[in-house]
Amino acid sequence: MSTESDAKSVVAAKKVAIYKDVVPLTTGMFADDTKISKEKMIATLHRSILGLDKTGALRPINDLKLFMVMASQYALNPFKEEIYATYVWDSSRGREELTPIVAIHGLRKLARKGGVYTHTGAAELEMSEDGKTIVSATVPVFGRWSKDGVPVEVTRYTAYFDEFARKKKDGNFNKMWSEKPRMMLIKCAEANALRQGFDISGIYIEEEIANETVIDVEPEENNG
C-alpha cells in the first residue's frame, strides 16, 4: 500500500508528464527564483485561466498550449493579468472557440513596444440632449515621432454607444453596460485607437468581446 508521500509523488509526476510540453511556451512568465515547479504553476493556470467546461472538466490541454503560444507571441503575461482567455460561442461553427482577451493595460503595453506610444488622452464624451445617457466617446492616443520628443496626437477613435453596448436576450443592457456605460465605451474607444495608431491586430479587450459586431456570439447563457 502506498504511503501519502508516495501518492503525492505520483500526482507530481503526472503533472510533469501532462504539462512538460507547455513549459517551453512560458519563457519569461515566471520569476527566476520561484520555488514552485513550473508544471504546478501551469496546472493552476490551466484551471484558473481557461476554467471548466459545461461538464465541469478541465478544458483541453491543446487549448492551454494555444493560449500560451498567443501569450508568448504578444509578450503578454497571464500571471500579471495582461492577457486572459474566454470561450465564445461561434454560431457559424456550432461550437465554443477559445478567444484571447487582453486587458487595457496589456494593450497599452503592446503599443509601447515600438517606442512611440506615450499616453492616452482624456476622453471626450457626447451626451444625449437631456444629459442622461452617453451617445459616444472619443479617445485620442499620443506618441513621440519627432526628434524633439514632444508627444503629438497619433490618432483618435469615436465609439458610439448604440454600436458597442451589449443587450441581453430580454432587450435590456447587460450589467456592466447598464451600470458603467461611460467606462465601458471609453475603453472600447481607447482600444480601437491603440490598434489603429500602433498597428496592433487580432486581439480585443473584454468590453469589445461583449460586442456582437466583433464576434458573432449567442445569448449569454450559451457562452462558456
ZADO-1210 file (C-alpha; in nm, 4 decimals, padded with zeros to 6 digits):
<atoms>
<atom x="00.0000" y="00.0000" z="00.0000" code="MET" pos="1"/>
<atom x="00.1408" y="00.3403" z="-00.0989" code="SER" pos="2"/>
<atom x="00.2146" y="00.5982" z="00.1661" code="THR" pos="3"/>
<atom x="00.0805" y="00.9530" z="00.1489" code="GLU" pos="4"/>
<atom x="00.4228" y="01.0684" z="00.0335" code="SER" pos="5"/>
<atom x="00.4227" y="00.8120" z="-00.2455" code="ASP" pos="6"/>
<atom x="00.0781" y="00.9263" z="-00.3562" code="ALA" pos="7"/>
<atom x="00.1934" y="01.2899" z="-00.3737" code="LYS" pos="8"/>
<atom x="00.4950" y="01.1853" z="-00.5760" code="SER" pos="9"/>
<atom x="00.2722" y="01.0040" z="-00.8223" code="VAL" pos="10"/>
<atom x="00.0487" y="01.3130" z="-00.8600" code="VAL" pos="11"/>
<atom x="00.3534" y="01.5374" z="-00.9074" code="ALA" pos="12"/>
<atom x="00.4955" y="01.3012" z="-01.1700" code="ALA" pos="13"/>
<atom x="00.1643" y="01.3053" z="-01.3594" code="LYS" pos="14"/>
<atom x="00.1655" y="01.6866" z="-01.3648" code="LYS" pos="15"/>
<atom x="00.5167" y="01.6889" z="-01.5034" code="VAL" pos="16"/>
<atom x="00.4139" y="01.4461" z="-01.7764" code="ALA" pos="17"/>
<atom x="00.0994" y="01.6411" z="-01.8647" code="ILE" pos="18"/>
<atom x="00.2473" y="01.9908" z="-01.8642" code="TYR" pos="19"/>
<atom x="00.6105" y="01.9363" z="-01.9684" code="LYS" pos="20"/>
<atom x="00.5287" y="02.0311" z="-02.3286" code="ASP" pos="21"/>
<atom x="00.3729" y="02.3577" z="-02.2110" code="VAL" pos="22"/>
<atom x="00.6765" y="02.4760" z="-02.0111" code="VAL" pos="23"/>
<atom x="00.8783" y="02.5894" z="-02.3175" code="PRO" pos="24"/>
<atom x="00.5859" y="02.8129" z="-02.4141" code="LEU" pos="25"/>
<atom x="00.6068" y="03.0075" z="-02.0867" code="THR" pos="26"/>
<atom x="00.9508" y="03.1632" z="-02.1270" code="THR" pos="27"/>
<atom x="00.9755" y="03.4859" z="-01.9301" code="GLY" pos="28"/>
<atom x="00.6481" y="03.4360" z="-01.7439" code="MET" pos="29"/>
<atom x="00.7996" y="03.3041" z="-01.4205" code="PHE" pos="30"/>
<atom x="01.0401" y="03.4671" z="-01.1769" code="ALA" pos="31"/>
<atom x="01.3835" y="03.3055" z="-01.1931" code="ASP" pos="32"/>
<atom x="01.3872" y="03.2439" z="-00.8193" code="ASP" pos="33"/>
<atom x="01.0455" y="03.0783" z="-00.7943" code="THR" pos="34"/>
<atom x="01.0469" y="02.7696" z="-00.5724" code="LYS" pos="35"/>
<atom x="00.7277" y="02.6245" z="-00.7141" code="ILE" pos="36"/>
<atom x="00.7669" y="02.3917" z="-01.0103" code="SER" pos="37"/>
<atom x="00.6633" y="02.5403" z="-01.3426" code="LYS" pos="38"/>
<atom x="00.4426" y="02.2394" z="-01.4073" code="GLU" pos="39"/>
<atom x="00.2489" y="02.3082" z="-01.0869" code="LYS" pos="40"/>
<atom x="00.2077" y="02.6753" z="-01.1726" code="MET" pos="41"/>
<atom x="00.0926" y="02.5878" z="-01.5227" code="ILE" pos="42"/>
<atom x="-00.1584" y="02.3410" z="-01.3778" code="ALA" pos="43"/>
<atom x="-00.3015" y="02.6234" z="-01.1671" code="THR" pos="44"/>
<atom x="-00.3152" y="02.8487" z="-01.4721" code="LEU" pos="45"/>
<atom x="-00.4933" y="02.5792" z="-01.6709" code="HIS" pos="46"/>
<atom x="-00.7844" y="02.5764" z="-01.4295" code="ARG" pos="47"/>
<atom x="-00.7953" y="02.9421" z="-01.3269" code="SER" pos="48"/>
<atom x="-00.7494" y="03.0974" z="-01.6706" code="ILE" pos="49"/>
<atom x="-00.9265" y="02.8544" z="-01.9030" code="LEU" pos="50"/>
<atom x="-01.1824" y="02.7464" z="-01.6455" code="GLY" pos="51"/>
<atom x="-01.4005" y="02.4380" z="-01.6710" code="LEU" pos="52"/>
<atom x="-01.6329" y="02.3328" z="-01.9479" code="ASP" pos="53"/>
<atom x="-02.0065" y="02.2796" z="-01.9039" code="LYS" pos="54"/>
<atom x="-01.9473" y="01.9271" z="-01.7720" code="THR" pos="55"/>
<atom x="-01.7098" y="02.0508" z="-01.5015" code="GLY" pos="56"/>
<atom x="-01.3997" y="01.9115" z="-01.6733" code="ALA" pos="57"/>
<atom x="-01.0761" y="02.0948" z="-01.7480" code="LEU" pos="58"/>
<atom x="-01.0504" y="02.2460" z="-02.0930" code="ARG" pos="59"/>
<atom x="-00.8329" y="02.0519" z="-02.3411" code="PRO" pos="60"/>
<atom x="-00.4571" y="02.0713" z="-02.2903" code="ILE" pos="61"/>
<atom x="-00.4253" y="02.1777" z="-02.6546" code="ASN" pos="62"/>
<atom x="-00.6315" y="02.4883" z="-02.5745" code="ASP" pos="63"/>
<atom x="-00.3846" y="02.5681" z="-02.2976" code="LEU" pos="64"/>
<atom x="-00.0936" y="02.5286" z="-02.5393" code="LYS" pos="65"/>
<atom x="-00.2665" y="02.7532" z="-02.7936" code="LEU" pos="66"/>
<atom x="-00.3310" y="03.0178" z="-02.5301" code="PHE" pos="67"/>
<atom x="00.0303" y="03.0089" z="-02.4151" code="MET" pos="68"/>
<atom x="00.1514" y="03.0430" z="-02.7741" code="VAL" pos="69"/>
<atom x="-00.0704" y="03.3500" z="-02.8152" code="MET" pos="70"/>
<atom x="00.0511" y="03.4998" z="-02.4877" code="ALA" pos="71"/>
<atom x="00.4114" y="03.4382" z="-02.5901" code="SER" pos="72"/>
<atom x="00.3638" y="03.5881" z="-02.9367" code="GLN" pos="73"/>
<atom x="00.2211" y="03.9069" z="-02.7873" code="TYR" pos="74"/>
<atom x="00.4737" y="03.9001" z="-02.4995" code="ALA" pos="75"/>
<atom x="00.1897" y="03.9373" z="-02.2503" code="LEU" pos="76"/>
<atom x="00.1932" y="03.7665" z="-01.9118" code="ASN" pos="77"/>
<atom x="-00.1262" y="03.5912" z="-01.7943" code="PRO" pos="78"/>
<atom x="00.0115" y="03.5828" z="-01.4379" code="PHE" pos="79"/>
<atom x="00.0073" y="03.9639" z="-01.4420" code="LYS" pos="80"/>
<atom x="-00.3427" y="03.9616" z="-01.5915" code="GLU" pos="81"/>
<atom x="-00.2187" y="04.1280" z="-01.9094" code="GLU" pos="82"/>
<atom x="-00.3908" y="03.8591" z="-02.1130" code="ILE" pos="83"/>
<atom x="-00.6560" y="03.6058" z="-02.0279" code="TYR" pos="84"/>
<atom x="-00.8966" y="03.3747" z="-02.2035" code="ALA" pos="85"/>
<atom x="-01.2650" y="03.3311" z="-02.2582" code="THR" pos="86"/>
<atom x="-01.4762" y="03.0952" z="-02.4636" code="TYR" pos="87"/>
<atom x="-01.7166" y="03.2476" z="-02.7132" code="VAL" pos="88"/>
<atom x="-01.9871" y="03.0575" z="-02.8932" code="TRP" pos="89"/>
<atom x="-01.9247" y="03.0645" z="-03.2673" code="ASP" pos="90"/>
<atom x="-02.2656" y="03.0103" z="-03.4282" code="SER" pos="91"/>
<atom x="-02.1126" y="02.9523" z="-03.7729" code="SER" pos="92"/>
<atom x="-01.9112" y="02.6561" z="-03.6416" code="ARG" pos="93"/>
<atom x="-02.1601" y="02.5436" z="-03.3808" code="GLY" pos="94"/>
<atom x="-01.9029" y="02.5274" z="-03.1015" code="ARG" pos="95"/>
<atom x="-01.7157" y="02.7264" z="-02.8392" code="GLU" pos="96"/>
<atom x="-01.3936" y="02.8927" z="-02.9519" code="GLU" pos="97"/>
<atom x="-01.1033" y="02.9892" z="-02.7293" code="LEU" pos="98"/>
<atom x="-01.0657" y="03.3665" z="-02.7544" code="THR" pos="99"/>
<atom x="-00.7683" y="03.5546" z="-02.6087" code="PRO" pos="100"/>
<atom x="-00.8640" y="03.8703" z="-02.4217" code="ILE" pos="101"/>
<atom x="-00.6177" y="04.1466" z="-02.3436" code="VAL" pos="102"/>
<atom x="-00.6582" y="04.3875" z="-02.0531" code="ALA" pos="103"/>
<atom x="-00.6459" y="04.7563" z="-02.1463" code="ILE" pos="104"/>
<atom x="-00.3069" y="04.7862" z="-01.9714" code="HIS" pos="105"/>
<atom x="-00.1897" y="04.4903" z="-02.1790" code="GLY" pos="106"/>
<atom x="-00.2954" y="04.6693" z="-02.4957" code="LEU" pos="107"/>
<atom x="-00.1042" y="04.9793" z="-02.3849" code="ARG" pos="108"/>
<atom x="00.1997" y="04.7569" z="-02.3298" code="LYS" pos="109"/>
<atom x="00.1748" y="04.6347" z="-02.6889" code="LEU" pos="110"/>
<atom x="00.1530" y="04.9949" z="-02.8099" code="ALA" pos="111"/>
<atom x="00.4707" y="05.0834" z="-02.6182" code="ARG" pos="112"/>
<atom x="00.6734" y="04.8148" z="-02.7960" code="LYS" pos="113"/>
<atom x="00.7519" y="05.0399" z="-03.0884" code="GLY" pos="114"/>
<atom x="00.8878" y="05.3094" z="-02.8587" code="GLY" pos="115"/>
<atom x="00.6402" y="05.5654" z="-02.9895" code="VAL" pos="116"/>
<atom x="00.3279" y="05.5491" z="-02.7724" code="TYR" pos="117"/>
<atom x="00.3420" y="05.7803" z="-02.4715" code="THR" pos="118"/>
<atom x="-00.0069" y="05.8089" z="-02.3283" code="HIS" pos="119"/>
<atom x="-00.3802" y="05.8124" z="-02.3840" code="THR" pos="120"/>
<atom x="-00.5563" y="06.1459" z="-02.3752" code="GLY" pos="121"/>
<atom x="-00.8716" y="06.2418" z="-02.1889" code="ALA" pos="122"/>
<atom x="-01.1947" y="06.1092" z="-02.3332" code="ALA" pos="123"/>
<atom x="-01.4410" y="06.3462" z="-02.4975" code="GLU" pos="124"/>
<atom x="-01.7990" y="06.2430" z="-02.4236" code="LEU" pos="125"/>
<atom x="-02.1087" y="06.3250" z="-02.6248" code="GLU" pos="126"/>
<atom x="-02.4256" y="06.3068" z="-02.4166" code="MET" pos="127"/>
<atom x="-02.7912" y="06.2977" z="-02.5131" code="SER" pos="128"/>
<atom x="-02.9869" y="06.6254" z="-02.5177" code="GLU" pos="129"/>
<atom x="-03.1206" y="06.5635" z="-02.1695" code="ASP" pos="130"/>
<atom x="-02.7692" y="06.4811" z="-02.0464" code="GLY" pos="131"/>
<atom x="-02.8750" y="06.1462" z="-01.9013" code="LYS" pos="132"/>
<atom x="-02.7282" y="05.8989" z="-02.1459" code="THR" pos="133"/>
<atom x="-02.3982" y="05.8742" z="-02.3303" code="ILE" pos="134"/>
<atom x="-02.4027" y="05.8850" z="-02.7098" code="VAL" pos="135"/>
<atom x="-02.0337" y="05.8468" z="-02.7921" code="SER" pos="136"/>
<atom x="-01.6822" y="05.8569" z="-02.6520" code="ALA" pos="137"/>
<atom x="-01.3809" y="05.9851" z="-02.8436" code="THR" pos="138"/>
<atom x="-01.0339" y="05.8952" z="-02.7199" code="VAL" pos="139"/>
<atom x="-00.7013" y="06.0269" z="-02.8598" code="PRO" pos="140"/>
<atom x="-00.3683" y="05.8480" z="-02.8248" code="VAL" pos="141"/>
<atom x="-00.0294" y="06.0186" z="-02.8296" code="PHE" pos="142"/>
<atom x="00.3228" y="05.9280" z="-02.9309" code="GLY" pos="143"/>
<atom x="00.6679" y="06.0731" z="-02.9919" code="ARG" pos="144"/>
<atom x="00.7560" y="06.0962" z="-03.3607" code="TRP" pos="145"/>
<atom x="00.9842" y="06.3990" z="-03.3872" code="SER" pos="146"/>
<atom x="01.3418" y="06.4415" z="-03.2663" code="LYS" pos="147"/>
<atom x="01.2360" y="06.6921" z="-03.0017" code="ASP" pos="148"/>
<atom x="01.0426" y="06.4149" z="-02.8279" code="GLY" pos="149"/>
<atom x="00.7258" y="06.6209" z="-02.7838" code="VAL" pos="150"/>
<atom x="00.4184" y="06.3913" z="-02.7789" code="PRO" pos="151"/>
<atom x="00.1714" y="06.4503" z="-03.0602" code="VAL" pos="152"/>
<atom x="-00.1680" y="06.3028" z="-03.1257" code="GLU" pos="153"/>
<atom x="-00.1292" y="05.9890" z="-03.3355" code="VAL" pos="154"/>
<atom x="-00.4958" y="05.9157" z="-03.3916" code="THR" pos="155"/>
<atom x="-00.8330" y="05.9184" z="-03.2186" code="ARG" pos="156"/>
<atom x="-01.1332" y="05.6895" z="-03.2307" code="TYR" pos="157"/>
<atom x="-01.5017" y="05.7576" z="-03.1665" code="THR" pos="158"/>
<atom x="-01.7037" y="05.4708" z="-03.0233" code="ALA" pos="159"/>
<atom x="-02.0823" y="05.5003" z="-03.0365" code="TYR" pos="160"/>
<atom x="-02.2899" y="05.3525" z="-02.7583" code="PHE" pos="161"/>
<atom x="-02.5519" y="05.2006" z="-02.9894" code="ASP" pos="162"/>
<atom x="-02.2775" y="05.0148" z="-03.1797" code="GLU" pos="163"/>
<atom x="-02.0869" y="04.8736" z="-02.8827" code="PHE" pos="164"/>
<atom x="-02.3309" y="04.8294" z="-02.5931" code="ALA" pos="165"/>
<atom x="-02.4447" y="04.4701" z="-02.5446" code="ARG" pos="166"/>
<atom x="-02.8054" y="04.3809" z="-02.4793" code="LYS" pos="167"/>
<atom x="-02.9328" y="04.0664" z="-02.3148" code="LYS" pos="168"/>
<atom x="-03.1972" y="03.8397" z="-02.4587" code="LYS" pos="169"/>
<atom x="-03.4712" y="04.0381" z="-02.2803" code="ASP" pos="170"/>
<atom x="-03.3665" y="04.3582" z="-02.4578" code="GLY" pos="171"/>
<atom x="-03.2029" y="04.5220" z="-02.1579" code="ASN" pos="172"/>
<atom x="-02.8351" y="04.6122" z="-02.1469" code="PHE" pos="173"/>
<atom x="-02.6120" y="04.3659" z="-01.9650" code="ASN" pos="174"/>
<atom x="-02.4934" y="04.4508" z="-01.6135" code="LYS" pos="175"/>
<atom x="-02.1665" y="04.6275" z="-01.6935" code="MET" pos="176"/>
<atom x="-02.3062" y="04.8303" z="-01.9825" code="TRP" pos="177"/>
<atom x="-02.6048" y="04.9244" z="-01.7691" code="SER" pos="178"/>
<atom x="-02.4086" y="05.0221" z="-01.4571" code="GLU" pos="179"/>
<atom x="-02.0906" y="05.1706" z="-01.6115" code="LYS" pos="180"/>
<atom x="-02.1687" y="05.2760" z="-01.9694" code="PRO" pos="181"/>
<atom x="-01.9124" y="05.5593" z="-01.9790" code="ARG" pos="182"/>
<atom x="-01.6253" y="05.3438" z="-01.8567" code="MET" pos="183"/>
<atom x="-01.7128" y="05.0639" z="-02.0988" code="MET" pos="184"/>
<atom x="-01.7423" y="05.2938" z="-02.4006" code="LEU" pos="185"/>
<atom x="-01.4227" y="05.4841" z="-02.3176" code="ILE" pos="186"/>
<atom x="-01.2293" y="05.1552" z="-02.3015" code="LYS" pos="187"/>
<atom x="-01.3702" y="05.0483" z="-02.6388" code="CYS" pos="188"/>
<atom x="-01.2698" y="05.3820" z="-02.7927" code="ALA" pos="189"/>
<atom x="-00.9182" y="05.3623" z="-02.6467" code="GLU" pos="190"/>
<atom x="-00.8692" y="05.0026" z="-02.7603" code="ALA" pos="191"/>
<atom x="-00.9613" y="05.0882" z="-03.1175" code="ASN" pos="192"/>
<atom x="-00.7429" y="05.3990" z="-03.1157" code="ALA" pos="193"/>
<atom x="-00.4442" y="05.1987" z="-02.9884" code="LEU" pos="194"/>
<atom x="-00.4860" y="04.9288" z="-03.2519" code="ARG" pos="195"/>
<atom x="-00.5383" y="05.1848" z="-03.5254" code="GLN" pos="196"/>
<atom x="-00.2487" y="05.4068" z="-03.4248" code="GLY" pos="197"/>
<atom x="00.0113" y="05.1447" z="-03.3405" code="PHE" pos="198"/>
<atom x="-00.0558" y="04.8636" z="-03.5882" code="ASP" pos="199"/>
<atom x="-00.1953" y="04.6097" z="-03.3413" code="ILE" pos="200"/>
<atom x="-00.4294" y="04.3424" z="-03.4726" code="SER" pos="201"/>
<atom x="-00.6016" y="04.0193" z="-03.3803" code="GLY" pos="202"/>
<atom x="-00.6678" y="04.0850" z="-03.0142" code="ILE" pos="203"/>
<atom x="-00.9503" y="04.2548" z="-02.8252" code="TYR" pos="204"/>
<atom x="-01.0378" y="04.3754" z="-02.4781" code="ILE" pos="205"/>
<atom x="-01.3250" y="04.2198" z="-02.2850" code="GLU" pos="206"/>
<atom x="-01.5563" y="04.5159" z="-02.3399" code="GLU" pos="207"/>
<atom x="-01.5334" y="04.4602" z="-02.7157" code="GLU" pos="208"/>
<atom x="-01.5825" y="04.0851" z="-02.6998" code="ILE" pos="209"/>
<atom x="-01.9201" y="04.1572" z="-02.5452" code="ALA" pos="210"/>
<atom x="-01.9995" y="04.3396" z="-02.8686" code="ASN" pos="211"/>
<atom x="-02.1677" y="04.1310" z="-03.1353" code="GLU" pos="212"/>
<atom x="-02.0091" y="04.3403" z="-03.4119" code="THR" pos="213"/>
<atom x="-01.6686" y="04.1991" z="-03.3137" code="VAL" pos="214"/>
<atom x="-01.7518" y="03.8324" z="-03.2687" code="ILE" pos="215"/>
<atom x="-02.0737" y="03.6556" z="-03.3554" code="ASP" pos="216"/>
<atom x="-02.1938" y="03.5349" z="-03.0175" code="VAL" pos="217"/>
<atom x="-02.5033" y="03.3647" z="-02.8940" code="GLU" pos="218"/>
<atom x="-02.7033" y="03.4882" z="-02.5899" code="PRO" pos="219"/>
<atom x="-02.5056" y="03.4954" z="-02.2640" code="GLU" pos="220"/>
<atom x="-02.6404" y="03.1714" z="-02.1249" code="GLU" pos="221"/>
<atom x="-02.4815" y="02.9847" z="-02.4172" code="ASN" pos="222"/>
<atom x="-02.1320" y="03.1252" z="-02.3609" code="ASN" pos="223"/>
<atom x="-01.8604" y="02.9331" z="-02.1804" code="GLY" pos="224"/>
</atoms>
